[in-house]
Amino acid sequence: MNTPSRHVPPPAIGSDRVIAYAFVDASVTFTNKKRLFVDGELLGAVPCIAICKSMDEDLKDYLILYCDEEWNVLGVTGDPSYAKALDEVERCYQGISSKFIRLKYSERVVRK
């Protein structure tokens, strides 16, 4: 079976600036400790996760975007800080914290 090639997410997903992202691989254990329902259905393990910040300055929380291989958002949660968002993801996907890669796109690139 071919594994789909994974690619870096865009600088922004929707109206949210991507701060960091990670791929869920075989070394990560999906714990299912947090139950996220989307349209009444339980969202299971996802292959890609992004921690984002809204470009709307009035919104202060960091968003955790649970995505498919193409960075389409399947579910969203939020936390007041990057550290808490990272802890939340680690609780649900044990071993993923060290896999997050920080993005450093300029504000101009993100706004495009």
Residue frames as qw, qx, qy, qz and C-alpha x, y, z in Angstrom:
[[0.000, 0.889, 0.459, 0.000, 0.00, 0.00, 0.00],
 [0.410, 0.431, -0.021, 0.804, 1.38, 3.42, -0.94],
 [0.289, -0.638, -0.422, 0.575, 1.61, 6.04, 1.78],
 [0.283, 0.896, 0.247, 0.235, 0.50, 9.46, 0.52],
 [0.513, 0.228, -0.190, 0.806, 3.30, 11.98, 0.35],
 [0.305, -0.810, -0.414, 0.283, 3.03, 14.52, 3.10],
 [0.391, 0.502, 0.075, 0.768, 3.68, 18.16, 2.53],
 [0.188, -0.170, -0.383, 0.888, 4.12, 21.27, 4.62],
 [0.124, 0.753, 0.629, -0.150, 0.85, 23.10, 5.25],
 [0.267, 0.715, 0.192, 0.617, 0.21, 26.49, 3.66],
 [0.202, 0.228, -0.386, 0.871, 1.15, 29.59, 5.73],
 [0.420, -0.001, 0.372, -0.828, -2.54, 29.96, 6.65],
 [0.068, -0.278, -0.942, -0.176, -5.41, 27.51, 6.80],
 [0.102, -0.812, -0.568, -0.088, -8.62, 29.43, 6.32],
 [0.004, 0.899, -0.051, 0.436, -8.11, 32.63, 8.30],
 [0.742, -0.651, 0.153, 0.047, -5.70, 31.06, 10.77],
 [0.274, 0.778, -0.561, 0.065, -1.91, 31.50, 10.67],
 [0.956, -0.077, -0.265, 0.098, -0.08, 28.18, 11.01],
 [0.303, -0.843, 0.421, -0.138, 2.39, 28.41, 13.89],
 [0.183, -0.419, 0.889, 0.022, 3.48, 24.76, 13.92],
 [0.850, 0.153, -0.198, -0.464, 2.48, 21.45, 12.39],
 [0.319, -0.371, 0.871, -0.045, 3.09, 17.74, 12.82],
 [0.667, 0.129, -0.593, -0.432, 2.39, 14.52, 11.00],
 [0.769, -0.305, 0.447, -0.341, 0.95, 11.59, 12.91],
 [0.526, 0.433, -0.715, -0.156, 3.13, 8.57, 12.13],
 [0.821, -0.144, -0.549, -0.056, 3.52, 5.04, 13.46],
 [0.442, 0.085, -0.595, 0.666, 5.59, 6.26, 16.43],
 [0.276, -0.189, 0.223, -0.916, 2.63, 8.30, 17.72],
 [0.100, -0.301, -0.941, 0.116, -0.13, 6.64, 19.77],
 [0.348, -0.399, -0.257, -0.809, -3.67, 7.98, 19.37],
 [0.048, -0.007, -0.825, 0.563, -4.99, 7.83, 22.94],
 [0.301, -0.514, -0.629, -0.500, -8.57, 9.01, 22.28],
 [0.303, -0.321, -0.612, 0.656, -8.45, 10.78, 25.68],
 [0.206, 0.387, 0.149, -0.887, -10.34, 13.75, 24.29],
 [0.374, 0.451, 0.795, 0.157, -13.51, 13.11, 22.39],
 [0.095, 0.368, -0.168, -0.910, -14.09, 15.58, 19.60],
 [0.449, 0.505, 0.736, -0.042, -17.46, 15.43, 17.87],
 [0.052, 0.278, -0.365, -0.887, -17.98, 16.94, 14.44],
 [0.556, 0.020, -0.385, -0.737, -21.55, 17.05, 13.11],
 [0.837, -0.245, 0.174, -0.458, -22.55, 14.49, 15.73],
 [0.947, 0.185, -0.238, 0.111, -19.81, 12.03, 14.74],
 [0.658, -0.665, 0.242, 0.259, -16.77, 11.18, 16.85],
 [0.475, 0.795, -0.378, 0.007, -13.58, 12.29, 15.11],
 [0.951, -0.208, 0.048, 0.225, -10.95, 9.58, 15.28],
 [0.576, -0.439, 0.300, 0.621, -7.23, 9.78, 14.59],
 [0.472, 0.873, 0.035, -0.117, -6.11, 12.23, 11.92],
 [0.858, 0.190, 0.036, 0.475, -2.88, 12.25, 9.88],
 [0.384, 0.375, -0.054, 0.842, -1.97, 15.94, 10.24],
 [0.349, -0.794, -0.437, 0.238, -2.27, 18.51, 13.03],
 [0.334, 0.496, -0.019, 0.802, -1.61, 22.25, 12.96],
 [0.307, -0.653, -0.440, 0.535, -1.44, 24.69, 15.85],
 [0.258, 0.550, 0.345, 0.716, -2.63, 28.05, 14.60],
 [0.114, -0.452, -0.357, 0.810, -3.36, 31.60, 15.66],
 [0.312, 0.789, 0.527, 0.044, -6.25, 33.58, 14.26],
 [0.389, 0.245, 0.142, 0.877, -5.27, 36.59, 12.20],
 [0.293, -0.782, -0.299, -0.462, -8.15, 38.40, 13.91],
 [0.262, 0.377, -0.542, 0.704, -6.31, 40.24, 16.70],
 [0.558, -0.398, 0.182, -0.705, -9.42, 40.12, 18.93],
 [0.967, -0.125, -0.153, -0.159, -9.20, 36.31, 19.09],
 [0.179, -0.777, 0.582, -0.162, -6.46, 35.35, 21.52],
 [0.849, -0.203, 0.477, -0.101, -6.67, 31.53, 21.69],
 [0.033, 0.422, -0.821, -0.382, -4.46, 29.14, 19.80],
 [0.850, 0.187, 0.037, -0.491, -6.40, 26.76, 17.60],
 [0.382, -0.253, 0.874, 0.161, -5.63, 23.09, 17.11],
 [0.680, 0.401, -0.204, -0.579, -6.67, 22.06, 13.62],
 [0.612, -0.096, 0.784, 0.037, -7.09, 18.33, 13.09],
 [0.448, 0.613, -0.292, -0.582, -6.60, 17.82, 9.35],
 [0.940, 0.243, 0.237, 0.025, -6.51, 15.28, 6.56],
 [0.743, -0.083, 0.304, 0.591, -3.44, 14.75, 4.33],
 [0.344, 0.559, 0.327, 0.680, -4.30, 17.82, 2.25],
 [0.174, -0.083, -0.367, 0.910, -4.67, 20.11, 5.30],
 [0.408, -0.461, -0.419, -0.667, -8.45, 20.22, 5.05],
 [0.207, -0.278, 0.609, -0.713, -9.79, 20.86, 8.55],
 [0.484, -0.246, -0.816, -0.200, -11.75, 17.96, 10.04],
 [0.543, -0.710, -0.445, 0.059, -12.11, 19.34, 13.57],
 [0.210, 0.611, -0.237, 0.725, -10.99, 22.26, 15.74],
 [0.590, -0.670, -0.390, 0.223, -10.29, 22.84, 19.43],
 [0.211, 0.793, -0.151, 0.552, -8.57, 25.74, 21.18],
 [0.691, -0.451, -0.342, 0.450, -6.39, 26.67, 24.13],
 [0.102, -0.986, -0.076, 0.107, -5.26, 29.99, 25.63],
 [0.178, -0.800, 0.511, 0.259, -1.54, 29.42, 24.98],
 [0.613, 0.501, -0.585, -0.176, 0.75, 27.59, 22.59],
 [0.026, 0.336, -0.890, 0.307, 2.13, 25.49, 25.45],
 [0.557, 0.092, 0.621, -0.544, -1.36, 24.41, 26.53],
 [0.763, 0.455, -0.143, -0.436, -2.30, 23.60, 22.94],
 [0.423, 0.484, -0.766, 0.008, 0.82, 21.45, 22.60],
 [0.225, -0.170, 0.851, -0.444, -0.01, 19.67, 25.90],
 [0.707, 0.255, 0.306, -0.584, -3.56, 19.05, 24.66],
 [0.721, 0.482, -0.415, -0.276, -2.33, 17.47, 21.44],
 [0.205, 0.411, -0.863, 0.210, 0.21, 15.35, 23.35],
 [0.486, -0.053, 0.679, -0.548, -2.55, 14.07, 25.63],
 [0.798, 0.378, 0.187, -0.431, -4.49, 12.87, 22.58],
 [0.822, 0.519, -0.219, 0.085, -1.51, 11.83, 20.42],
 [0.689, -0.653, 0.266, 0.167, 1.18, 10.48, 22.74],
 [0.712, -0.152, 0.403, 0.554, 4.66, 11.09, 21.34],
 [0.453, 0.726, 0.369, 0.364, 3.75, 13.89, 18.94],
 [0.232, -0.939, -0.037, 0.250, 5.17, 16.89, 20.85],
 [0.467, -0.518, 0.459, 0.550, 8.68, 16.39, 19.53],
 [0.499, 0.316, 0.664, 0.459, 7.41, 16.14, 15.95],
 [0.173, 0.917, 0.325, -0.152, 6.02, 19.67, 15.74],
 [0.538, 0.136, 0.225, 0.801, 7.82, 21.93, 13.28],
 [0.008, -0.750, -0.258, 0.608, 7.53, 25.70, 13.74],
 [0.495, 0.611, 0.400, 0.471, 6.82, 27.79, 10.65],
 [0.301, -0.570, -0.069, 0.761, 8.34, 31.24, 10.20],
 [0.334, 0.575, 0.512, 0.543, 6.48, 32.85, 7.34],
 [0.105, -0.005, -0.105, 0.989, 6.44, 36.64, 7.17],
 [0.289, 0.483, 0.529, -0.635, 3.22, 38.49, 7.91],
 [0.372, 0.493, -0.320, -0.718, 3.04, 39.50, 4.23],
 [0.251, 0.145, -0.912, -0.290, 3.24, 35.89, 3.04],
 [0.070, 0.284, 0.888, -0.355, 0.60, 34.77, 5.55],
 [0.319, 0.522, 0.287, -0.738, -1.82, 37.53, 4.53],
 [0.293, 0.296, -0.638, -0.647, -1.57, 36.48, 0.85]]
